[in-house]
């Protein structure tokens, strides 16, 4: 099998997770990549992930302490960038412009303009830009999409996505509560705007607001189960953080198809008694879709029947999971029993394989740079709507005609020179 020589940029928790995904590909004989290098500004992190890769993949990747150094490494074909969201604008374009392909973790960047700058760099370098978006790749989501496409719930009218709960603790790292770093509202909600487009097509307009439910975030108690990466991060974490970025998003999306999507994401309230649900409703029936990476059953309800999980396959004689997903989860893996970490690694493996397949075949990754831009535009468009006080056309956000929320970030990045440019 031909393979793509990969450099992993970012050796924190997400870097470790991506090595786990590569190990899943290797375990199933599906690996179309070789991890030849790890890059991180911190030598201790880079060496830790290199050691993990040696243990799980059988060979030790080289260590680079800067992207400039990695770009001098002639063996590297492509990069998987899993650094903090706020660094993507600085890191990714320089790679793309020299013709090296990039799979970039979500969110692609913090604003529409900065996402589009990454897309332009890919065009300039003739390189592939893919967005790492794994929720849509979960087999229950694949099954639910097939049910919709087969017309089993009729014409889709409404998608409801709710996630409420999580407490007032610092979410993984302090920067996830800073507007100019990529706060948790954006970091999480891009999953849901991507799923919205996956299920219902393109967004026409949006209305809603983002807000800060917990103005002060506190360091959580040290957990009983500890990893070296977590302990290092925990020791460096402040006892509290004053939030400047949204932890919550309430939104109404009008889709070009005529369907509506409603999103309620509030990262506050009880940690263990929060509420999560995803349902899609049509004129003939509706779907109850399980939480991502749980492997629980999709439930299809109509007036005539109620079916769940693998039972639904009898109504979809032509449905199959793609070969990579089927090899990892099983041919009927639309429900599964895996620990959350194992499910996470499996989904990362699928997106990695898709990225490398696009490189090797000269194709297009499932989640492109534009898809990553559109997911960000869906979230920041809601923030813009909250400032404007009315619904906004999706195209007005994509074009930059509406940018009041994003303007200070874009100005700091040098993407616009006049802070008065744009409109509310």
N, C-alpha and C positions, 0 to 999 in steps of 0.2 A: 504493500500500500504506500502510495506517495504521501509524504508528510510535510507540513509547514513548520519551519523553525521559528519558535515563539520566544519572545522576551516578555516576562510578566513584570509590569511596572506597578509597584505598590506591594509592600510586603507586610501589611497589617492583617487584620482579621479577614478582610475580603480576599487578600492574596492567598491566605491559607485555605479559604474555602474553594478558590479556583484550582489550587493544586489538588484538592479533593475531587473536584470534577474531572480533572485529567486522569486521576487514578481510576475513576469509574470507567472511562473510555478504555484505558489499558486493560482493566480486569475483563471487559467484555470483548476484547480483540477489535475494538472500533477506533483505536487511536489514529487520527490523521494529523497529529501534531507531535513535535518534539519540543519540550521545554529546555531550551539551551542556555537561557540567561534569566536572572532575576535582577531587578533594578529598584533601589530604594535609597533615599538620602541618608537613612540610618543604617549603618553597617550591621548593627546587631539584629535588626529586623530582617535585612536581606540574607544574612547568614542563617538565621533561624528557618526561614522559608526554603532556602537552598537545602538545608539539612532535611526538612520535611520532604522535599521533592526527591532527594536521594533515597530516603526510606520508602516512599510510596511509589516512585516511578523507576527506581533502579539506577539512576545516574544523577550526578550532582551538576546542576546548572552553574554557569559562571556568574559572578556577582559584579554588577556595575553600580556605582554610587551616584550616577547622574544619567539623564537621558542623552546628553551630548556624548558621553562615553559609550552608551549602548548603541547609538547611531553609527559609531565607528566600527562596530562589530559586524563584519561582512557576512557572517553566517545567518544573521537574523533576517527573516522574511517579513515578520509581522509582530505586532505588539498587542497584548491584552492589558489595558490600562484600568486599574482598579484603585487609583488614588482618590483622595477626597474630591467631592464634586466641584469645589471652588477652584481646584487646580487644573481641571480638564482644559480650560481655555488656554492655559500656558503650556501644557504638556502635549496635547494631542496634535494641534496644527503643525508643529515643527516635525513631527513624525510623518504625517500625511504628505507634507509638501515635498519630501524626498522620495515619495513613491512607496513608502512602507504602509501596509494595511493595519487598521486598528479596530479592535473590538473594545468599545469604551463602556464602562459601567454607567448605569443610569444614576441620577439624571444626567443627560448628555452634557449640559451646562446649566447655568443659573438663569439665563434670559434667552429670549428668542433670538436676539441678534448674536449672542455668543454661540448658540447652537448653530446658527447659519454660518458663522465664521468657520466652524469645524467642517461643515458640509462643503464650503467653498475651498478649503484647504485640500479636501479629498479630491475635488474636481481638478484643482491646480496640479496635484501630484499624480493624477490618474490612479488613485488608490481606493480601496474599499473601506468605507466607514460603516461599522455595524454598532448597534446599541444593544448592550447586555440587558435583556428584559426576559426574565425567566418565568413569570407567573403564567403567561399565556401558553407556555409549553407543558404545563402540568396536565397529565392525561385526563383528569376530570374536566378541565376546561376544553380540551380537544373534543371530548365527547359532547359536551354541551353545545359547542359550535356546530358540530355535525347535526345535532338535533334541530337547531335553528335552520341550518342550510337545507335540511330535508323537508322543512315546512311542518314539522310535527307539532309546533305550537302556533301554527298559522303565521299571521303577520305580527312581528314583534312590535309592541307598543311602548314598553317601559322596562328599563333596567334599574334596579335599586341596589346600591352598594352602601353598606353601613359598617363602620368600624369605630366603636366608641369604647374607650377605656385605656388604661396604661399608666395611671398614676401621675405623680409630679416629679419623678426621678429624671436625672440626666439620661437621655437616650443614647447610649453607646459612647458618644463623645460630645464634649461641650459645643463643638462647631455646629452640631445639628440643631442648635437653638439660635443661630446667628443668621440674619437675613443675607448678609454678604458672603456667607459661607455655604449656604444651601440647607436651610432649616428643614426639620422633619416633615413639615406640611408638604413641601415640594418633594422631598426625598421619598416619601411614601405614596403620595397621591399620584405620582407619575405611573406607578403600577396600575392604578385604577383607570386613568385616562387612556393608557395603552390598552387595557382590557375592554374599555368602552368602544374604542375604535375596532378592536379585534372582533367583537361581537356584533356591533351595530353599524359599522362604517364610519364615514367622515362626519366631523362635528360641523354644524352650521353656525350655532351661536351658543353663548353661555351667560349665565346670570348667577351671582352668588357673592361670597366673600371669603376671605381668609382672616383668621384672627388668632390671638395668643390666649389660650385658655388658662395656661399656667405661667404667669409672668416670672416666677422664680422656680428654677429647677434645682433639685438637690442630689448630691451624690448618693447612690443607693448603697445599702449594706453590702459588704463583701460576701459573695456567694460561697456555698460550700464546695461546689465544683468549680475548679479554677484551671485555666490554661495559662501558660507563660505569657502569651500575648495579652490576655485580659488583665493579669496581675500587673504587667508593666504599664498598661493604660490606666488601671485603677490608681496606682501610686502617683501618677501625674495629674489626676483629675482634681479640680477644685471642689470644695465642699458644696458650693452653690454657684449657679449661673443666672445672670439677669438676661432673660430672653429678649431678643430683638427680631426674631423671625417666627413666622406662623407655625403653630403646632396643630392647627385645625383648618379644615376646608369644608364649607357647605356650598353645594352647587347644583344647578339645574342646567342640563345640556340639551339643546334641541339638535337633533341629528338631521343630516340631509335626507335620510330615508323617511323622515316624519316621526320616527321614534323619539323617545325622551329618556335621558339618563339622569338619575338623581344620586348624588354622592354626599354622604354624611361621614366625615372623618374627623374625629375629635380625640386627640391623644391626651386624655385626661379622664378622671373618674376611677372607679375601682380597677385594680390591676387584674384580679382573678375573676371578677364578675362583670367584665365588660361584655359588649355585644358585637358580634360579627355576623353578617349575612350578605348573600348575593343572590338575587332572584331576577329572572327575566320573564316577562309576561307578554303573551300574544293573545289573539282573539280565539284560539282553539285550546290553549293550555298554558302551563307555566313551568319553569324550571327552578328548582332550589339547588344551588351550586355550592359545594362545600368550601371551607376555608382552604387556601392554597397550602400545598405541601403536607396535607393530612392524609390524602388517599381515600377520604370518605366518599360516600356514594352521591352522585348526581341523582336527583329525584325528578321525574317527569310526571306531571299530573294533568289529566284532561277529564272531561265528563265521563269518558268511557273506561278509563283505566288509570292506575298508578303503577309505575315501574321505577326501579332504582338500579343504579350501577350497571353491572353486566346484563341485567334483564333487558335494558334498553337496546342492547345490540341486536335483538331479534327484529327490531323495527328498522334496523340500518344494515341491510345485507351487504352493502358495498363499502361500509366503513372499515378502515384499518388505520391503526397508528402507523406513523412513518417508521421505516425499518430501524432507525437508531433508537427511537423511543420504545418500540416493541422489543428490541433486544435487551434493553435495560429493565423495562417494567413488565415485560411479557406481552404476548399478542393481545390478551384481554386485560391489560393492565389499567383499565379505566377506573378501577378501584384497587388499592394496594395497602399493604401494612409495612411501612418503613418508619424508622425513627426519623424525626424532623431533619437531623443533620444528614442522614443518608438520602432523604428525598431532595434536600437542597443540593447536595453534590450531584445527584442524578440530573437535575434540571440544568445545572451549570454545564454539565458534560454535554447535554443536547445543544445548548446555545454555542458552546465552543466548537463542536463538530460542524454545526451549520455554518459558522464563520469560516472555518478552514475549508469546508467543501466549496463555498463560494469562491475562495481564492484559487483552489486547485482546478475548478471547473470553469472559471471565468463567469460565474453567475452572480446572483444578487442575494444577500443574506435576508432572512425572513424579516428581521427588524433592522431597517436601514437607518442611516443618519437622519433622513427626513422623518421616519417614524419616531425617533428619539426627540426630534425638534417638536413634532406635533404633540407628543405627550407633555412636554414642558409647556408648550403654548396653551394646552388645555388648563393647566393649573394656574400659570401666571395670568391667563386670561380671566380666570375667576377673581384673582386678586385685583386686576385692573377694573373689573366690573364693580367690585366693592368700593373702589375709589370713585368711579364714575357715577355710581348710583343707578345704573340701568344695564340692561342686557347689551352684550357686545358681539358683533360679528366675528367669527373665528378668523376670517381673512383680514380683518382690521388689526388683529393681534399679530398674525403671521407677517403682515406687511410692515409692521412697526408704526402704523398710523396712530395706534394707541399704545402708550408706553410709560405712563406716569409712574407706575410701581417700579418698573425696571430701570428707569432713567439714571438713578444714582449709581447703580451697579454698572451699567454700560458706560457711564462717564468715567468711573474709576478704572475700568478696563481699557479705556481709550477708544471705545467703539463709536462714541459720539463726542464731539468737542464742545457742545453747548448744552448745558443742563436745562435750558428752557425749551429745547427741541421736543416735538411730540405733543400729544394731547392727552387729556384725561378722558 
